[in-house]
Amino acid sequence: MNLKKAFSFLLVVLVFAGCLNPGKSLKTAGKKFNSNDAPVIRAKFFVYHVDEKTSEIFFRISTLSLLYMRQNSNDNFVSTLKLNYKLSDKIVSKVVSDSASFIIRDTVIDKKGDFIEGKFSVNCLYGKNNEVEIMLTDINRKSSFPFFVSIQKERKSQRQNFFVAKASAPSSPLYNYNCNAGDLLNIHFDKDSSLEKIQVRFYKREFGLPLPPFATQEQKAFDYKADSVFTIYLDKNFNSKLPIISNGFYHLVTDTQSTIGLTVFCNNDYFPQNNVPNLMYKPMRYITTKQEFAEIENSKIIKDAIDSYWLKCSGSKERAKQVIKVFYNRTYLSNEYFSSYDMGWKTDRGLIYIVFGSPTNIYKDNVSEVWVYGEENSVRSLNFTFTKVINPFSDNDYSLNRSEAYKDSWYRVVEGWRQGRLINEK
């Protein structure tokens, strides 16, 4: 049988249409949100401090995760969201200093767009860090999902004092601070009228894959010595241009003696997707043996080796097509929502999401996330706790609390993948 002829089409039919599906309920600490088996609302946020008293929170909500309805056959389809926010001190979280709610409606006349964008302002003074709890409720679906957005306003050199956007779209912020090689970024910084230039430290680093959840190993300290350093200059309107030359991350500081500043991340040209063979084989390391992975990596035609592996696991091209779609959809969503200074699929949350799939329940607060798989409080349930890591580059860095107790569950789920079974796919 000619595997290339019979199976090569599978690598180009990937449809990234899935969502993180939490199952029957979504939870934050002390609170329960009924989701009616609905997809999690997918949203990104960007914070910019306008002045001493006001901060703006920009949002981008994926329309794929919303339910559009119409009253009768002649009406347009409409999505209705309620956004509720509460601003509180990061230390004394029960003291709410600002709160409000409003309705977001999106009407589809012809074709639904990819996302809904907007912004709102919060009253927030310089001098301390705060937290905004944002509750998004899909009115049509009667489901809610919480987001915790950190407000870093302790110092004027912190990342949220910079407004960063692509020069081609200067009013739309760079969500997640991710860009591609060849982009030209517009950097606006007006918090120091005497400042004329910004130092840029470029890091080109290749980080290893996360260890399995049962393996513990001391992490190496990050080497803050940059691979190169250069300067960009502010014009009279406090704008500067940052050309993105190559992959890596660019750390911008207003104080050359500090590590506090803005970081933008440049990944491969296909990011957040991994839909070319030279990228597709890498996440497979999570479910392959060392020898299998080496054979794929060193094969003359990587695409054929990937095809062969998935077909061998699944037993048929139709089954393989389903497994491929799920696996690489999870890789894509991991890049979308878990990326920090490295791509999301290479983070601890990405590792668990790709291999174990959607949690049954999620607990979230401003310092951690707990993912629950299976019936809660059952001896057969599985809990993963991720602790937020404070670093100067990203506010989206979480580390898994590893344990030897995960070993049996890990090998059992990995073996399921190797037999072509879809794991926790709702």
C-alpha positions as CSV (number, residue, x, y, z in Angstrom):
1,M,0.0,0.0,0.0
2,N,1.3,3.4,-0.9
3,L,1.0,5.4,2.3
4,K,1.8,8.7,0.6
5,K,-1.0,8.3,-1.9
6,A,-3.5,6.9,0.5
7,F,-2.9,9.1,3.5
8,S,-1.0,12.3,2.7
9,F,-4.2,14.3,2.4
10,L,-4.8,14.1,6.1
11,L,-2.2,16.6,6.9
12,V,-4.0,19.3,5.0
13,V,-7.5,18.8,6.2
14,L,-7.0,20.0,9.7
15,V,-9.9,22.2,10.8
16,F,-9.2,24.1,13.9
17,A,-12.8,24.5,15.0
18,G,-12.8,22.9,18.4
19,C,-13.0,24.7,21.7
20,L,-11.8,24.2,25.3
21,N,-14.9,22.4,26.6
22,P,-15.0,22.2,30.4
23,G,-17.8,19.7,30.7
24,K,-20.7,20.2,33.0
25,S,-19.5,23.1,35.1
26,L,-16.8,25.7,35.3
27,K,-15.7,26.9,38.7
28,T,-13.6,29.5,40.4
29,A,-12.6,29.3,44.0
30,G,-15.8,29.3,46.0
31,K,-18.0,29.9,42.9
32,K,-19.7,27.6,40.5
33,F,-20.8,28.5,37.0
34,N,-23.2,26.2,35.1
35,S,-22.1,25.8,31.5
36,N,-24.7,23.3,30.2
37,D,-21.9,21.5,28.4
38,A,-21.2,24.7,26.4
39,P,-17.8,25.7,25.1
40,V,-15.7,28.0,27.2
41,I,-15.9,31.6,26.0
42,R,-12.6,32.4,24.4
43,A,-11.3,35.9,25.0
44,K,-8.1,37.8,25.2
45,F,-7.4,41.1,27.1
46,F,-4.9,43.9,26.8
47,V,-4.4,46.5,29.5
48,Y,-3.1,50.1,28.9
49,H,-2.7,52.8,31.6
50,V,-4.0,56.0,30.1
51,D,-3.1,58.3,32.9
52,E,-2.7,58.5,36.7
53,K,-6.3,57.5,37.4
54,T,-7.6,55.6,34.4
55,S,-6.7,52.3,32.8
56,E,-8.3,50.8,29.7
57,I,-9.0,47.1,29.2
58,F,-9.3,46.0,25.5
59,F,-11.0,42.7,24.8
60,R,-11.2,40.4,21.8
61,I,-13.8,37.6,22.0
62,S,-13.9,34.7,19.6
63,T,-17.3,34.4,17.9
64,L,-16.7,30.6,17.5
65,S,-17.3,30.2,21.2
66,L,-20.6,32.2,21.2
67,L,-24.2,31.1,20.4
68,Y,-26.0,33.2,17.8
69,M,-29.8,33.0,17.7
70,R,-32.7,34.7,16.0
71,Q,-36.3,35.2,17.0
72,N,-37.8,34.1,13.7
73,S,-36.7,33.1,10.2
74,N,-36.7,36.7,8.9
75,D,-34.4,38.1,11.7
76,N,-30.7,38.4,11.7
77,F,-28.6,36.1,14.0
78,V,-27.6,37.9,17.2
79,S,-25.1,37.0,20.0
80,T,-25.7,38.7,23.4
81,L,-23.0,38.9,26.0
82,K,-23.0,40.4,29.4
83,L,-19.6,41.6,30.7
84,N,-19.3,42.2,34.4
85,Y,-16.1,43.3,36.1
86,K,-14.9,43.9,39.6
87,L,-11.6,45.7,40.4
88,S,-10.0,44.8,43.6
89,D,-6.6,45.1,45.4
90,K,-4.4,42.2,44.5
91,I,-3.6,41.6,48.2
92,V,-7.0,42.4,49.8
93,S,-9.1,40.9,47.1
94,K,-12.4,41.2,48.9
95,V,-12.3,45.0,48.8
96,V,-13.8,46.1,45.5
97,S,-12.9,49.6,44.3
98,D,-14.6,49.7,41.0
99,S,-17.3,47.6,39.3
100,A,-19.8,47.7,36.4
101,S,-21.5,45.6,33.8
102,F,-22.7,46.2,30.2
103,I,-24.2,44.3,27.3
104,I,-22.3,43.4,24.1
105,R,-24.4,42.5,21.0
106,D,-23.1,41.2,17.7
107,T,-25.6,41.0,14.8
108,V,-24.8,38.8,11.8
109,I,-26.2,40.1,8.6
110,D,-24.3,38.1,6.1
111,K,-21.2,36.3,7.5
112,K,-20.1,36.1,11.1
113,G,-16.7,37.7,11.8
114,D,-13.8,36.0,13.6
115,F,-14.0,38.0,16.8
116,I,-15.7,40.9,18.6
117,E,-13.4,43.8,19.9
118,G,-14.0,46.6,22.3
119,K,-12.7,48.3,25.4
120,F,-13.8,49.7,28.8
121,S,-12.2,51.9,31.4
122,V,-11.5,51.2,35.1
123,N,-10.6,53.7,37.8
124,C,-7.2,52.7,39.0
125,L,-4.5,54.8,40.7
126,Y,-0.7,54.4,40.3
127,G,1.2,53.0,43.2
128,K,-0.1,49.5,43.5
129,N,-1.1,46.4,41.6
130,N,-4.8,45.3,41.2
131,E,-6.8,42.5,39.8
132,V,-9.9,42.6,37.6
133,E,-12.3,39.7,37.7
134,I,-14.2,39.7,34.4
135,M,-17.3,37.6,34.1
136,L,-18.5,37.0,30.5
137,T,-22.0,35.5,30.2
138,D,-23.4,34.2,27.0
139,I,-27.0,35.2,27.4
140,N,-28.3,32.9,24.6
141,R,-26.5,29.9,26.0
142,K,-27.0,30.8,29.7
143,S,-23.4,30.1,30.5
144,S,-20.6,32.1,32.1
145,F,-16.9,32.0,32.3
146,P,-14.5,34.1,34.5
147,F,-11.2,35.7,33.6
148,F,-8.6,37.3,35.9
149,V,-6.7,40.2,34.5
150,S,-3.7,41.6,36.4
151,I,-3.4,45.4,36.6
152,Q,0.2,46.2,37.0
153,K,0.4,49.8,38.0
154,E,3.0,49.9,40.7
155,R,5.7,51.4,38.5
156,K,5.5,53.5,35.3
157,S,8.1,51.2,33.7
158,Q,5.9,48.1,33.7
159,R,4.6,46.6,30.5
160,Q,1.0,48.0,30.7
161,N,2.3,51.5,30.4
162,F,3.3,50.7,26.8
163,F,0.7,50.7,24.0
164,V,2.0,48.3,21.4
165,A,0.3,47.5,18.0
166,K,1.3,46.6,14.5
167,A,2.1,49.7,12.5
168,S,-0.5,48.6,9.9
169,A,-3.2,48.6,12.6
170,P,-2.1,51.2,15.2
171,S,-5.4,51.4,17.1
172,S,-5.7,47.6,17.7
173,P,-3.4,46.4,20.6
174,L,-1.1,43.4,20.2
175,Y,-3.0,40.8,22.3
176,N,-0.7,38.4,24.1
177,Y,2.2,40.5,22.7
178,N,2.7,37.9,19.9
179,C,3.9,38.9,16.5
180,N,5.8,37.5,13.5
181,A,9.1,38.1,11.8
182,G,8.8,41.0,9.3
183,D,6.2,42.9,11.4
184,L,6.8,46.5,12.2
185,L,5.4,47.4,15.6
186,N,4.4,50.9,16.9
187,I,5.4,51.4,20.5
188,H,3.8,54.3,22.4
189,F,5.2,55.3,25.8
190,D,4.3,58.7,27.2
191,K,4.8,58.1,30.9
192,D,8.1,60.0,31.1
193,S,8.2,63.2,29.1
194,S,12.0,63.4,29.4
195,L,12.6,59.9,27.9
196,E,14.1,60.0,24.4
197,K,15.0,56.3,23.8
198,I,14.2,52.8,24.8
199,Q,16.7,49.9,25.2
200,V,15.7,46.7,23.4
201,R,17.2,43.4,24.6
202,F,16.8,40.5,22.2
203,Y,16.8,36.9,23.4
204,K,16.9,34.0,20.9
205,R,16.4,31.0,23.1
206,E,15.3,27.4,22.5
207,F,13.6,26.0,25.6
208,G,13.2,22.3,26.2
209,L,9.9,20.5,26.4
210,P,8.2,20.3,29.7
211,L,8.7,17.1,31.7
212,P,5.9,14.6,32.2
213,P,3.7,15.5,35.2
214,F,5.3,12.9,37.5
215,A,8.9,13.9,36.7
216,T,10.6,16.5,38.9
217,Q,13.8,18.3,38.0
218,E,15.3,21.5,39.2
219,Q,14.8,24.3,36.7
220,K,17.8,26.1,35.5
221,A,18.0,29.8,36.4
222,F,17.3,32.1,33.4
223,D,20.3,33.8,31.9
224,Y,19.4,37.5,31.6
225,K,22.4,38.3,29.4
226,A,20.8,39.3,26.1
227,D,22.0,37.9,22.7
228,S,22.0,41.5,21.4
229,V,21.0,45.0,22.5
230,F,19.9,47.9,20.5
231,T,18.1,51.2,20.9
232,I,14.9,52.7,19.5
233,Y,14.0,56.4,19.7
234,L,10.8,58.2,20.6
235,D,9.5,60.9,18.4
236,K,7.7,64.1,19.7
237,N,4.5,62.2,20.0
238,F,6.1,59.5,22.2
239,N,6.0,56.9,19.4
240,S,8.7,54.6,18.2
241,K,9.0,51.8,15.6
242,L,10.3,48.4,16.5
243,P,11.2,46.2,13.5
244,I,10.8,42.4,14.2
245,I,13.7,40.9,12.4
246,S,13.8,37.3,13.6
247,N,12.2,34.8,16.0
248,G,12.9,35.3,19.7
249,F,11.6,37.8,22.2
250,Y,12.3,41.5,22.5
251,H,12.4,43.0,26.0
252,L,12.0,46.8,26.1
253,V,13.1,48.8,29.2
254,T,13.2,52.5,30.0
255,D,15.8,51.9,32.7
256,T,18.9,50.1,31.6
257,Q,19.6,48.9,35.1
258,S,16.2,47.1,35.4
259,T,14.5,44.0,34.0
260,I,11.0,45.6,34.3
261,G,9.5,46.5,30.9
262,L,7.6,45.3,27.9
263,T,8.3,42.0,26.1
264,V,7.0,41.1,22.6
265,F,7.3,37.5,21.3
266,C,8.1,36.5,17.8
267,N,7.4,32.8,16.9
268,N,7.4,31.0,13.6
269,D,5.5,32.4,10.6
270,Y,2.7,29.9,11.1
271,F,2.1,30.6,14.8
272,P,-0.3,29.9,16.5
273,Q,-0.9,27.0,14.1
274,N,1.4,24.0,13.8
275,N,0.2,22.8,10.4
276,V,3.4,22.2,8.4
277,P,5.4,18.9,8.8
278,N,8.5,20.6,10.3
279,L,6.3,21.9,13.2
280,M,3.7,19.1,13.4
281,Y,6.0,16.4,14.5
282,K,7.4,18.2,17.5
283,P,4.4,18.0,19.9
284,M,4.2,14.3,19.0
285,R,7.1,13.8,21.5
286,Y,4.5,13.8,24.2
287,I,3.1,10.4,23.0
288,T,5.9,8.8,21.2
289,T,8.9,6.8,22.4
290,K,12.3,8.3,22.2
291,Q,13.1,5.9,19.3
292,E,9.9,6.6,17.4
293,F,10.4,10.4,17.7
294,A,14.0,10.1,16.5
295,E,12.8,8.1,13.4
296,I,10.3,10.8,12.5
297,E,12.7,13.7,13.1
298,N,15.5,12.1,11.1
299,S,13.3,10.8,8.2
300,K,14.0,12.1,4.7
301,I,10.4,13.1,4.3
302,I,9.0,14.1,7.7
303,K,5.4,14.4,6.3
304,D,5.4,10.7,5.2
305,A,6.8,9.7,8.6
306,I,4.0,11.6,10.4
307,D,1.4,10.1,8.2
308,S,2.7,6.6,8.8
309,Y,2.8,7.0,12.6
310,W,-0.8,8.2,12.9
311,L,-2.1,5.6,10.5
312,K,-0.3,2.9,12.5
313,C,-1.9,4.2,15.7
314,S,-5.4,4.6,14.4
315,G,-5.7,1.6,12.1
316,S,-7.6,3.4,9.4
317,K,-7.3,6.7,7.5
318,E,-10.8,7.9,8.7
319,R,-9.9,7.2,12.3
320,A,-6.5,8.8,11.8
321,K,-8.2,11.9,10.4
322,Q,-10.3,12.3,13.6
323,V,-7.3,11.8,15.9
324,I,-5.1,14.2,13.9
325,K,-7.8,16.9,14.0
326,V,-8.2,16.7,17.8
327,F,-4.5,16.5,18.5
328,Y,-3.5,19.5,16.4
329,N,-6.5,21.5,17.4
330,R,-5.4,21.2,21.0
331,T,-1.9,22.3,19.9
332,Y,-3.3,25.3,18.2
333,L,-5.5,26.3,21.2
334,S,-2.6,25.8,23.5
335,N,-0.6,28.3,21.5
336,E,-3.5,30.7,21.5
337,Y,-4.1,30.8,25.2
338,F,-1.1,29.4,27.1
339,S,1.8,31.1,25.3
340,S,4.2,33.1,27.4
341,Y,8.0,33.4,26.6
342,D,7.6,30.1,24.8
343,M,4.9,28.7,22.6
344,G,1.8,27.5,24.4
345,W,2.1,23.8,23.4
346,K,5.5,23.7,25.1
347,T,4.2,25.0,28.4
348,D,2.9,22.9,31.4
349,R,-0.7,23.8,30.7
350,G,-0.2,23.0,27.0
351,L,1.3,19.6,27.9
352,I,-1.7,18.7,30.1
353,Y,-4.3,20.0,27.7
354,I,-2.9,18.3,24.6
355,V,-2.5,14.9,26.3
356,F,-5.5,14.9,28.7
357,G,-7.9,17.2,26.9
358,S,-10.6,19.4,28.3
359,P,-10.9,19.4,32.1
360,T,-14.3,18.4,33.6
361,N,-14.0,21.4,36.0
362,I,-11.7,24.4,36.3
363,Y,-11.0,26.4,39.4
364,K,-9.3,29.8,38.9
365,D,-8.1,32.6,41.1
366,N,-5.4,35.3,40.6
367,V,-2.5,33.0,41.5
368,S,-3.4,29.6,40.4
369,E,-5.6,27.2,38.3
370,V,-6.8,23.8,39.2
371,W,-8.0,21.5,36.5
372,V,-10.2,18.6,37.5
373,Y,-10.7,15.5,35.3
374,G,-13.5,13.1,36.2
375,E,-16.1,13.2,38.9
376,E,-15.1,15.6,41.6
377,N,-14.1,14.2,45.0
378,S,-13.9,10.8,43.5
379,V,-10.9,8.6,44.2
380,R,-10.6,8.2,40.4
381,S,-10.6,11.9,39.6
382,L,-7.4,13.6,38.6
383,N,-6.4,17.1,39.7
384,F,-3.7,19.3,38.2
385,T,-2.6,22.5,40.0
386,F,-0.8,25.2,38.1
387,T,0.8,28.1,40.0
388,K,1.4,31.5,38.5
389,V,5.1,32.3,38.0
390,I,6.2,35.9,38.3
391,N,8.8,36.9,35.7
392,P,9.7,40.1,33.9
393,F,8.6,38.8,30.5
394,S,5.1,37.4,30.7
395,D,2.0,37.5,32.9
396,N,0.8,34.2,31.4
397,D,3.4,31.8,32.9
398,Y,2.1,28.9,35.0
399,S,4.1,26.0,36.5
400,L,2.6,22.6,37.2
401,N,2.9,21.2,40.7
402,R,4.4,17.8,39.7
403,S,3.9,14.6,41.6
404,E,4.9,10.9,41.3
405,A,1.2,10.1,41.8
406,Y,0.5,11.1,38.2
407,K,2.7,8.4,36.6
408,D,0.1,5.7,36.2
409,S,-2.5,8.1,34.8
410,W,0.0,9.6,32.4
411,Y,1.1,6.3,30.9
412,R,-2.5,5.1,30.6
413,V,-3.6,8.2,28.7
414,V,-0.5,8.2,26.5
415,E,-1.2,4.5,25.6
416,G,-4.7,5.5,24.6
417,W,-3.3,8.0,22.1
418,R,-1.0,5.3,20.8
419,Q,-4.0,3.1,20.2
420,G,-5.8,5.8,18.3
421,R,-8.4,6.6,21.0
422,L,-9.7,10.2,21.5
423,I,-9.0,11.3,25.0
424,N,-11.5,13.5,26.9
425,E,-13.0,14.8,23.7
426,K,-16.5,16.1,24.4
